[in-house]
Amino acid sequence: MNMDQFSIQDKIFALSGGTGTLGGSIAQYLVENGATVLLLGRSLDKLEAKQSELNAIKENSTHFFVVDVMSEDALVGLKNEIKSNFGRLDGLVNLAGGNIPGATLKPDQSIHDIEVGDTRKVVDINLFGTVIPTIILSELMAEQKFGAIVNISSMASKQSISRVLGYSMAKAGVDIFTKWMANEMASKFSNNIRVNAIAPGFFIGNQNRRLLTNEDGSYTERGNSIIKNTPMARFGDASELNGMVHYLLSDASSFVTGSIFDVDGGFSSFSGV
């Protein structure tokens, strides 16, 4: 086997959401494997802290851009800046997203109690927070005739996960957008441009910690229900997404596009009986 096809040495990857639990782990992994990482986000403090952390691993490996992934004008400016300063973009990982309390039904609530405004916000950041940067930054890939895009889907896109309607709708949209963009980029620009998605199972991060665990570290009722329906009987560790991200960004996946890959401990394959 030619292991060079897995190399990401000296490649340039842009990451939105790279200061979060999953995104931070992916950013660190990419730096450790020789890539240059461009962090995209709205919080200057978080971006500076993450850049300092990653540059301590490898000097000048990480650069950041304060940008709102929902702003078309800001992303056009970013696209031009990347082209001017780096000359190319090898890959984009869309990690921006999450949920907000008003869009999450409480256990004693029904669909008739949902906050429509907050639900719309969750759809916007999780769907259009992927759609807009992908459309704009993929122009660089169309020009250079190569590149890899990795979107983040969810188990909530595949089946009804209670209480999170907006998040579920958004991630279902990410799935079809991934397939749509894969066809568009390969058929109209280059078959060296790939667009895929990863559907993580359940990983504990800052946004869902109180949903899944109690203050003493024990699992909530929801947490226990998820574990019961996960054949591996545990939550994922953030580092366990890194291998799939690496594969999809590297030349090892040169004939893979328009696919959604589950990284879920078997959750999606289990019927519950």
LOZATOR-110290 format. One line per 5 residues: for each residue x negated, y negated, z negated of C-alpha. Coordinates in nm, 3 decimals. Each point is the difference from the previous one (the first is absolute). Layout:
residues N
X/Y/Z; ...
//
This chain:
residues 273
0.000/0.000/0.000; -0.122/-0.346/0.087; 0.034/-0.190/-0.327; -0.073/-0.333/0.170; 0.365/-0.015/0.100
0.084/-0.059/-0.367; -0.243/-0.289/-0.041; 0.139/-0.340/-0.092; -0.344/-0.151/-0.049; -0.017/-0.367/0.106
0.365/-0.010/0.104; 0.213/-0.302/-0.087; 0.334/0.059/-0.169; 0.264/-0.251/-0.115; 0.213/0.094/-0.301
0.307/-0.175/-0.133; 0.088/0.090/-0.358; -0.362/0.091/-0.065; 0.003/-0.133/-0.355; 0.270/0.242/-0.120
-0.044/0.346/-0.151; 0.012/0.198/0.325; -0.147/-0.273/0.219; -0.286/-0.063/-0.240; -0.093/0.367/0.002
0.008/0.011/0.380; -0.208/-0.318/0.029; -0.263/0.140/-0.235; -0.011/0.329/0.189; -0.048/-0.174/0.335
-0.285/-0.211/-0.138; -0.166/0.305/-0.153; 0.009/0.162/0.342; -0.171/-0.288/0.177; 0.290/-0.206/0.132
0.051/-0.374/-0.014; 0.331/-0.088/-0.167; 0.207/-0.313/0.063; 0.242/-0.050/-0.289; 0.325/-0.184/0.078
0.218/-0.141/-0.276; 0.166/-0.300/-0.161; -0.176/-0.008/-0.338; -0.341/-0.166/0.013; -0.088/0.123/-0.349
0.078/0.364/0.080; -0.183/-0.017/0.333; -0.310/-0.155/-0.156; -0.005/0.261/-0.277; 0.036/0.290/0.243
-0.263/-0.142/0.236; -0.247/-0.033/-0.287; 0.071/0.357/-0.108; -0.048/0.140/0.352; -0.305/-0.210/0.085
-0.163/0.141/-0.313; 0.025/0.341/0.167; -0.143/-0.126/0.329; -0.116/-0.356/0.052; 0.199/-0.205/0.253
0.231/0.295/0.067; 0.319/-0.188/-0.078; 0.157/-0.324/0.114; 0.338/-0.142/-0.093; 0.261/-0.219/0.163
0.276/-0.176/-0.192; 0.296/0.067/0.226; 0.371/0.076/-0.027; 0.075/0.307/0.212; 0.349/-0.140/0.058
-0.135/-0.314/0.168; -0.043/0.027/0.376; -0.199/-0.323/0.020; -0.239/0.108/-0.275; -0.055/0.338/0.167
-0.071/-0.156/0.338; -0.264/-0.211/-0.172; -0.137/0.312/-0.168; -0.014/0.186/0.331; -0.203/-0.280/0.155
-0.229/-0.015/-0.304; -0.069/0.374/0.010; -0.079/-0.017/0.370; -0.230/-0.299/-0.049; -0.182/0.128/-0.310
-0.011/0.376/0.057; 0.057/0.050/0.372; 0.235/0.293/-0.039; 0.241/0.184/-0.231; -0.036/0.378/-0.020
0.299/0.064/-0.222; 0.289/-0.144/-0.199; 0.155/0.156/-0.311; 0.336/-0.152/-0.100; 0.029/0.045/-0.376
0.197/-0.311/-0.095; 0.336/0.083/-0.154; 0.169/0.125/-0.313; 0.324/-0.054/-0.185; 0.151/-0.261/-0.231
0.226/0.053/-0.302; 0.307/-0.165/0.154; -0.008/0.246/0.291; -0.023/0.305/-0.226; 0.329/0.128/-0.140
0.001/0.075/-0.371; 0.108/0.352/-0.104; 0.347/-0.123/-0.099; 0.056/-0.204/0.319; 0.157/0.090/0.334
-0.046/-0.134/0.352; 0.262/-0.266/-0.078; -0.238/-0.156/-0.253; -0.288/-0.040/0.241; -0.164/-0.342/0.043
0.026/-0.055/0.374; -0.244/-0.292/0.000; -0.273/0.197/-0.178; 0.071/0.302/0.220; -0.053/-0.217/0.308
-0.333/-0.124/-0.144; -0.116/0.359/-0.048; 0.096/0.090/0.357; -0.188/-0.305/0.127; -0.331/0.064/-0.177
-0.005/0.376/0.054; 0.119/-0.002/0.362; -0.092/-0.337/0.149; -0.311/-0.014/-0.219; -0.114/0.288/0.219
0.165/-0.098/0.330; -0.133/-0.357/0.022; -0.370/0.062/-0.073; 0.004/0.308/0.222; 0.143/-0.186/0.298
-0.238/-0.294/-0.034; -0.324/0.176/-0.094; 0.055/0.277/0.254; -0.056/-0.265/0.267; -0.370/0.031/-0.085
0.021/0.375/0.059; 0.186/-0.051/0.327; -0.283/-0.225/0.119; -0.283/0.227/-0.113; 0.184/0.321/0.107
-0.051/0.191/-0.326; 0.112/0.002/-0.362; 0.193/0.188/-0.266; 0.298/-0.121/-0.201; 0.116/0.175/-0.317
0.336/-0.091/-0.151; 0.128/0.105/-0.341; 0.336/0.178/-0.003; 0.154/0.183/-0.296; 0.193/0.306/-0.110
0.291/-0.246/-0.024; 0.007/-0.025/0.380; 0.083/0.369/0.039; 0.273/0.066/-0.253; 0.226/-0.183/-0.241
-0.206/-0.108/-0.300; 0.239/-0.147/-0.255; -0.007/-0.365/-0.115; -0.232/-0.142/0.271; 0.220/-0.075/0.301
-0.199/-0.295/0.140; -0.334/0.177/-0.031; 0.145/0.311/0.165; 0.146/-0.194/0.294; -0.327/-0.187/0.051
-0.215/0.311/0.000; 0.236/0.177/0.241; -0.054/-0.302/0.223; -0.377/0.036/-0.037; 0.027/0.358/0.128
0.178/-0.090/0.324; -0.215/-0.312/0.045; -0.309/0.223/-0.025; 0.129/0.228/0.275; 0.113/-0.294/0.212
-0.334/-0.182/-0.026; -0.193/0.321/0.068; 0.181/0.038/0.330; -0.033/-0.369/0.085; -0.375/-0.027/-0.066
-0.103/0.329/0.164; 0.217/-0.032/0.309; -0.053/-0.371/0.071; -0.347/-0.082/-0.128; -0.228/0.296/-0.072
0.019/0.363/-0.107; -0.282/-0.086/-0.241; 0.243/-0.197/-0.217; 0.177/0.213/-0.260; 0.283/-0.085/-0.240
0.089/0.240/-0.281; 0.147/-0.010/-0.349; -0.054/0.169/-0.335; 0.298/0.084/-0.221; -0.131/0.020/-0.356
0.180/0.203/-0.258; 0.012/-0.133/-0.355; -0.304/-0.185/-0.128; 0.011/-0.204/-0.320; -0.089/-0.366/0.053
0.072/-0.326/-0.175; 0.333/-0.050/0.179; 0.156/0.337/-0.085; -0.175/0.085/-0.327; 0.300/-0.085/-0.222
0.235/0.192/0.231; -0.205/0.319/-0.028; -0.167/-0.015/-0.342; 0.088/-0.114/-0.349; -0.226/-0.223/-0.206
-0.146/0.306/-0.174; -0.100/0.151/0.336; 0.274/0.264/0.009; 0.217/0.026/0.308; 0.335/-0.172/0.026
0.305/0.195/0.113; -0.073/-0.115/0.355; -0.364/0.099/-0.033; 0.093/0.347/-0.122; 0.248/0.041/0.286
-0.271/-0.079/0.255; -0.246/0.242/-0.160; 0.267/0.275/0.005; 0.035/-0.050/0.376; -0.372/-0.015/0.075
-0.155/0.346/0.046; -0.341/-0.123/-0.118; 0.178/-0.116/-0.318; -0.188/-0.329/-0.038; -0.019/-0.354/0.130
-0.263/-0.086/0.258; -0.326/-0.176/-0.078; -0.068/-0.311/0.209; -0.320/0.155/0.136; 0.200/0.282/0.158
0.118/-0.228/0.281; -0.355/-0.084/0.105; -0.068/0.311/0.206; 0.308/-0.047/0.217; -0.077/-0.368/0.052
-0.356/0.093/0.099; 0.123/0.259/0.250; 0.247/-0.237/0.164; -0.252/-0.284/0.028; -0.279/0.221/0.135
-0.051/0.147/0.346; 0.091/0.341/-0.145; 0.365/-0.096/0.063; -0.061/-0.111/0.360; 0.304/0.193/0.134
0.231/-0.083/-0.290; 0.252/-0.282/0.030; 0.361/-0.067/-0.097; -0.013/0.243/-0.292; 0.096/-0.033/-0.367
-0.209/0.206/-0.240; 0.134/0.107/-0.342; -0.243/-0.017/-0.292; 0.241/0.104/-0.272; -0.099/0.314/-0.189
0.268/0.192/0.188; 0.293/-0.225/-0.102; 0.142/-0.024/0.353; -0.018/0.376/0.054; 0.181/0.102/-0.320
0.374/0.068/0.002; 0.035/-0.005/-0.376; 0.115/0.363/-0.018
//
